[in-house]
């Protein structure tokens, strides 16, 4: 059996913030049961038993939400203890967590440090930009609280990266956002495109990212990224790092940038399994780890159907000179699907214009990476 990577939602869609563009809140509104509560010990044990029966070489467990810290320190103590117990083959195990950074107790920080979690923290840039969208349950901005907790992660020696959602406003002010993140000394950043709700295709929200604004984001942010690398001041930006990999003829490490959906394994709090974090919907449910093994879930008819639909590439896309830097993109940005499969990526024209402009720079960086000159 191969290595295994599992994304776990131990607190389902529960959250202590009310971000105004939250894609998972939209997901939960489009299924029969919005929240499955907190994952119990029986479900945790079933997941881990099946995971270690399946995995060889290594295993990786990432916790997301909703907000995964709401599961509490005792949940993670049990999970880590049970993982040790079920890992009879003694394969290497990696842990990660994606959090809004709102509430990180000393107790939880100690657990993250001891077990070497990689922690992704959501921060949308400056206080004004962050607080416009990322608010708590009372509607108050969370910038001060989140940045204080990022400092606590840093001081504790916990490895972390910054997750910044690119909304229409963020894209408009990307120069300010990029320079702010760089000025804070953040070394690892992921810019995550805003995801339209499933009902927003015809009437996008005010946060919805337009192709024109996304092109502005790409050119501006990549321009800073490129200049910084040439000046020996590399700040890792996941999307751009992956473009460099693709320009070098390598596969992207981010699944959404390889064009074909692999059917990953996402586990909701009740043990329900799904092929992608963007599609934790009733129609894409693969089964439940309490009843079904990992191999059977990944090879189920639903998983095969999910993979197959992403193989249908629009001929305009396949004929594009930049296809091998894009591959059509993530399926979530090719919704809504029609009778002939997924549509052209919402940002198709953004990518075409960006690659036309950035291709020589990408090839320069690909050569530098091959020579080990990007650090």
Buried (B, 14 or more C-beta within 10 A) or exposed (E): EEBBBBBBBBBBBBBBBBBBBBBBBBBBEBBEEEBBBBBBEEBBBBBBBBBBBBBEEEBBBBBBBBBBBBBBBEBBEBBBEBBEEBBEEEBEBBBBBBBBBBBBEEEBBEBBBEBEBBBBBBBBBBBEBBBBBBBBEEEEBBBEBBBEBBEBBBEBEBBBBBBBBBBBBBBBBBBBBBEBBBEBEBBBBBBBBBBBBBEBEEEBBEBBBBBEBBBBBBBBBBBBBBEBBBEEEBBBBBBBBBBBBBBBEEEBEBBBBBBBBBBBBBBBBBBBBBBBBBBBBEEBBBBBBBEBBBEBBBEBEBBEEBBEBBEEBBEEBEEBEBBEBBBBBBBBBBBEEEEEBBBBBBBBBBBBBBBEBBBEBBEBBBEBBEEEEBE
